[in-house]
Each structure stands twice: as structure tokens, then as C-alpha cells.
Amino acid sequence: MTASVDAPAAARTPSQKRAPDFFIVGHHKCGTTALYEMLRRHPQIYMPDVKEPWFFAGDLRLRFQPSNPLPQTLEEYLSLFAAARPEQRVGEATPSYLVSRIAARSIADLQPDARIIAILREPASFLRSLHLQSVKNHAETETDLRKALALEGKRRQGEAIPRNAIRPQELLYSDHVRYVEQLRRYHAVFPPEQVLVLIYEDFRNDNEATVRQVLRFLEVDDTCPVEAMEANPTVRVRSQRLYELMRSVYMGRGPISRVAKAGIKALTPRQLRRDAEVAVRRRVLYGNPRAPDESLTLELRSRFKGEVVALSEYLGRDLISRWGYESVI
């Protein structure tokens, strides 16, 4: 299908700046980054370099500001899309919009014609991957998922929160698996034809088919070449101490970090620095994840079977069979 793309009138704010036409709202660890990268290569689509603006998730409170400032005002947010051509679809991807309790309504208030894309994943593998990512990002210090789940009670009371956790709510892992509740927030403010729910396992098994489905949903040319990309490669941090050291050098602040980074920059060409950093990350900092804890996996699948059944009924899709929950008690 070849479609001509015209920016909807509702996509213009009173200041005549473009608001996004579509939003990838989540979940984390469900291929949102791969989808973002694949879509932004399409000539009829514009997505900014800032993958996660977080603008509509104000309820996920910040304990402190991240090192890369995010847009705080509507003007700053809309400026992210200023470079889009008039004929392009404009989009952004912030996976936490699905967890947020206010994002759906806030997006609809700004752009009632927006298309919404959500990606859901089998709960046990989702939580394992989400936990590994939190450890990798240094937001989580408890490397054992079972123990991290057991900390949720304390964390709801503001206790046992790692010092580098910018948004403590993200460590309440169980809250992420409220799929029906999360989708209902979007269906309450958008008609069903504007909401596309993808299944992560389908995306991972066939990148191209899923992306072409999204292109048709966005009403752009779905015959363009699509470069396959691995959806959500999972890694683990080999050493927390080594990761902390690398983080302090490359991402830290203060005179020691500045001197170290200045020395590295002065002595090595840009491309060599990039290659070296990638090599360090792959070979030293990160490794293949350990095998899942089978007993914990069974516990999680049993715990969340009710959610899978409810989601299957809500979407009219047999996710019980798709995710292998038939025999789960």
C-alpha cells in the first residue's frame, strides 16, 4: 500500500508547532527500541533523536534530574519535532506511558487523533528482562529477581530504594503486569481503531511482518524495504563494581570524571573511542544472562495467569495458548 501522508489538523497546536501523530507507549523490554529504530528509517516518518521524552508521564515522579535534561514545557516538547517535514508522520516512543496513570488522558488532550501502539509480553519473561535491564541501568541493586520482588512492599513505603533509581515506581515490577487496566486507560480516550496492540513474541519472531503491520496502521507506504533488527537483546551486568567504575568515568560528573574523559578524547580518534566503548560493554561489562530460575518462572506464571486470561478475553485473542498457559495452575 502506498499512502500519501498529510498531517492532521489536530496535530497543530495553537503555536502552529507539530504534535506527534502517533505514540509507542510501551512496555519496556518488549521491542520498543527496535520498533522506534525501524520506523524512524522510513522516509514518511519522523521520530526525534530523543527516544523517550517522558513528557506525559508526570505521575512517575523523579527523585532527581537525570544527566540528560528532558523537555519540561510544551514548547520544549514540541520543539523535538520541529525538523519534521509537513508530509511526514510524526511520532515518539516512551515505554512508560503504558504504566503511567495520566499519560493516556494527557496525550488525548493534546492530540485526540493520535495513533497508539502498545506491545505486551508474556509476564514471567517480561519481568525477568525488565529486572535485568534495571540492574544494567544501575537503577536496581538487588540482582536476584525473587528478592527484588519481595522488596516491593518496602519500596511502596519509600524504603529499600537504590540511590541511583531515578523513578522508584519502575522497581515495582508487579505493577507493570496490569495489562487490561493499562489498555483500558487508552481505550477510554481513543476509539479502538486508533489503538494497536502488538504481541512481543510475534514481533521477535517476524520483525518485518510486524513493522509492515504498523506501517499500514500509520497509513504510510508499507512496501518500503525493512531492515530486520533484534527486538530486545537481553544481557546481564557481569560486575556491579566494574560497572560503577565505568559509569563514573563515562557518565559521572566532577573534576575526576572530566579529566578522564578529556584525556580519552584527546588521545583517541572519535571512531576508535566508539569502537572501544562498544567492545568494553560487550566483552567486559555485559554477558549473556543466566538461565531463568525455573521455580520462580512457574510461580510468576501461576501468579499472573488471571491477567493473561483477562487479557485474552479483553482483546479477543488466545494468549493463553500463545504464551503456553494452558497447563498453568
PELIN-V240020 format. One record per residue. N is the residue number from 1. PSI is psi in whole degrees, -180 to 180 (none if undefined). BURIAL is 1 if it has 16 or more other C-alpha atoms within 10 Angstrom, else 0. Layout:
n = (N/N)
psi = (PSI/PSI)
burial = (BURIAL/BURIAL)
This chain:
n = (1/2/3/4/5/6/7/8/9/10/11/12/13/14/15/16/17/18/19/20/21/22/23/24/25/26/27/28/29/30/31/32/33/34/35/36/37/38/39/40/41/42/43/44/45/46/47/48/49/50/51/52/53/54/55/56/57/58/59/60/61/62/63/64/65/66/67/68/69/70/71/72/73/74/75/76/77/78/79/80/81/82/83/84/85/86/87/88/89/90/91/92/93/94/95/96/97/98/99/100/101/102/103/104/105/106/107/108/109/110/111/112/113/114/115/116/117/118/119/120/121/122/123/124/125/126/127/128/129/130/131/132/133/134/135/136/137/138/139/140/141/142/143/144/145/146/147/148/149/150/151/152/153/154/155/156/157/158/159/160/161/162/163/164/165/166/167/168/169/170/171/172/173/174/175/176/177/178/179/180/181/182/183/184/185/186/187/188/189/190/191/192/193/194/195/196/197/198/199/200/201/202/203/204/205/206/207/208/209/210/211/212/213/214/215/216/217/218/219/220/221/222/223/224/225/226/227/228/229/230/231/232/233/234/235/236/237/238/239/240/241/242/243/244/245/246/247/248/249/250/251/252/253/254/255/256/257/258/259/260/261/262/263/264/265/266/267/268/269/270/271/272/273/274/275/276/277/278/279/280/281/282/283/284/285/286/287/288/289/290/291/292/293/294/295/296/297/298/299/300/301/302/303/304/305/306/307/308/309/310/311/312/313/314/315/316/317/318/319/320/321/322/323/324/325/326/327/328/329)
psi = (132/123/141/139/117/132/125/148/-35/-15/-5/129/169/-28/3/20/147/135/155/146/-22/157/129/109/-6/-178/168/153/29/20/14/-37/-43/-43/-43/-48/-38/-38/-39/-11/-9/133/-21/10/138/126/136/164/-30/104/-40/88/-25/14/-35/8/49/-16/-16/86/149/133/-31/161/136/164/-28/104/137/160/134/-27/162/-39/-45/-40/-49/-25/-20/-23/11/-28/-4/141/152/-33/-3/149/142/134/168/166/110/99/-26/-6/-24/-33/-35/141/-12/-13/-44/-50/-41/-40/-44/-36/-39/-42/82/-18/8/148/138/132/119/146/127/152/153/127/-47/-46/-33/-50/-36/-47/-39/-41/-45/-40/-40/-39/-44/-39/-2/13/-26/132/-15/107/-9/118/-41/-44/-36/-40/-37/-19/-5/-38/-49/-40/-30/-23/6/16/163/34/123/148/-24/9/104/-42/97/-29/-27/-18/1/77/-41/-30/-21/-25/61/59/-47/-46/-42/-43/-36/-33/-37/-39/-19/-23/-9/142/156/-31/-9/4/122/122/118/155/126/-43/-34/-42/-43/-37/-32/83/-54/-46/-40/-44/-40/-34/-43/-41/-40/-39/-37/-4/47/173/116/11/-3/151/140/121/117/148/138/126/109/65/133/131/167/156/125/-45/120/-38/-44/-38/-41/-41/-49/-39/-41/-32/-50/-29/-10/175/174/167/-39/-46/-42/-41/-44/-47/-37/-39/-44/-42/-38/-31/-15/141/158/-50/-37/-39/-44/-45/-41/-41/-42/-43/-42/-44/-45/-42/-27/-52/-41/151/177/143/152/160/144/149/108/-39/-40/-39/-44/-40/-44/-41/-38/-42/-39/11/-39/-39/-39/-42/-46/-39/-41/-44/-39/-42/-14/34/142/81/-15/-46/-41/-37/6/41/7/-41/2/130/none)
burial = (0/0/0/0/1/0/1/0/0/1/1/1/0/0/0/0/0/1/1/1/1/1/1/1/1/1/1/1/1/1/1/1/1/1/1/1/0/1/1/1/0/1/0/1/1/1/1/1/0/0/1/1/1/1/1/1/1/0/0/1/0/0/0/0/0/0/0/0/0/0/1/0/0/0/0/0/1/1/0/1/1/0/0/1/0/0/0/1/1/1/1/1/1/1/1/1/1/1/1/1/1/1/1/1/1/1/1/1/0/1/1/1/1/1/1/1/1/1/1/1/1/1/1/1/0/1/1/1/1/1/1/1/1/1/1/1/0/1/1/1/1/1/1/0/1/0/0/1/1/0/1/1/0/0/1/0/0/0/0/1/1/0/0/0/1/1/0/1/1/1/1/1/1/0/0/1/1/1/1/1/0/1/1/0/1/1/1/0/0/1/0/0/0/1/1/1/0/1/1/1/1/0/1/1/0/0/1/1/0/1/1/1/0/1/1/0/1/1/1/1/1/1/0/0/0/1/0/0/1/0/1/1/0/0/1/1/1/1/0/0/0/0/1/0/0/1/0/1/1/0/0/1/0/0/0/0/1/1/0/0/0/0/0/0/0/0/0/0/0/0/0/0/0/0/0/0/0/0/0/0/1/0/0/0/1/1/0/0/0/0/0/0/0/0/0/0/1/0/0/1/1/1/1/1/1/0/1/1/1/1/1/1/0/0/0/0/0/0/1/1/0/0/0/0/1/0/0/0/0)
